[in-house]
Amino acid sequence: MQLPNHEGRKVPAVVFHTRSGDAWVDVSTDELFAGKRVVVFSLPGAFTPTCSSSHLPRYNELAPVFKKLGIDSILCVSVNDTFVMNAWKDDQEAENIGVIPDGNGEFTAGMGMLVDKNDLGFGKRSWRYSMLVEDGTVKKMFIEPDKPGDPFEVSDADTMLKYLDPNYQQPPSVAIFTKPGCPFCAKAKALLKEKGLSYEEIVLGRDASTVAVRAISGRTTVPQVYIGGRHIGGSDDLEAYFKVQG
C-alpha cells in the first residue's frame, strides 16, 4: 500500500455537511484553512479504541500548548457522519477539537488516505495520519507506517508538538478524582488551571467508585490528585505541593 505525502500541495477542495444544533451547516475547506495555521489528525473511526483512548484525548489535552505555538485550530477528520462525530466529541468532552465529518470520504480520498477496512466491517476509512496546514497548503505530514492493523506511532499530538517546537518538553500527566458538588474538588481544579496544568477528571459515581479511590490512593475522600505518577493528595496537599515547587 503506497500512501502519498501531500507536503507542498493544497488540501482537497471539499464541502463538509455538518450539523449544529437542529440545523445543517455546510463548511468548506476554505473556511477551515484559508489564512490559518491548522493541525489536522485523521483516524479510522469515532468511538474506536485507540482513537478514543489516546489519539483524540491527547490533542484535546495539549490544545493550549498548540495555541501558544500559533496554531489557530485543531481538526479531527474521520469517515463518519456528522451525528456520530458530534456524539463522539460530546462523549469525549473534547471542547478544544473541531470534528470534521468526511462521511462520503471525499477529503480522505483526495488526500490519498482512503483505505479498505472491509475485514473489520468498516468499509472505506481513513488511514491514520496528522498534518500541519498553513493557508490551505500542507507543510508537514506524519503518516503511520504501512503495517498490519492500526499502527499509532507518529500521528500523535506529542510528535506534532516536537515538530513545531523542538525544545518542547512534555508536561506531566495529571489526574484528579472528584465528585459532583465538592468545593474542595473545585478548589483543586482551579489550582491546576492556575498553574497551566491540563488534567483528566475522574468523577465518582460516573467514571469510578470510592472503591477505586481507596484501592489506588488508600483514602476515601476527594479530591485525590496525581501528577506525573505521584500521589499528591487533596486540595490542601496540592496547595502545599505548588508552594514547594515555586
Buried (B, 14 or more C-beta within 10 A) or exposed (E): EEBEBBEEBBBBEBEBBBBEEEEEEEBEBEEBBEEBBBBBBBBBBBBBEBBBEBBBBBBBBBBEBBEEEEBBBBBBBBBBBBEBBBBBBEEBEBEBBBBBBBBBBBBBBBBBBBBEBEEEEBEBBBBBBBBBBBEBBBEBBBBBEEEEEBBBEBBBBEEBBBBBEEEBEEBEBBBBBBBEEBEBBEBBBEBBEEEEBBBEBBBBEEEBEBEEBEEBBEBEBBBBBBBEEEEBBBBEBBEEBBEEEE
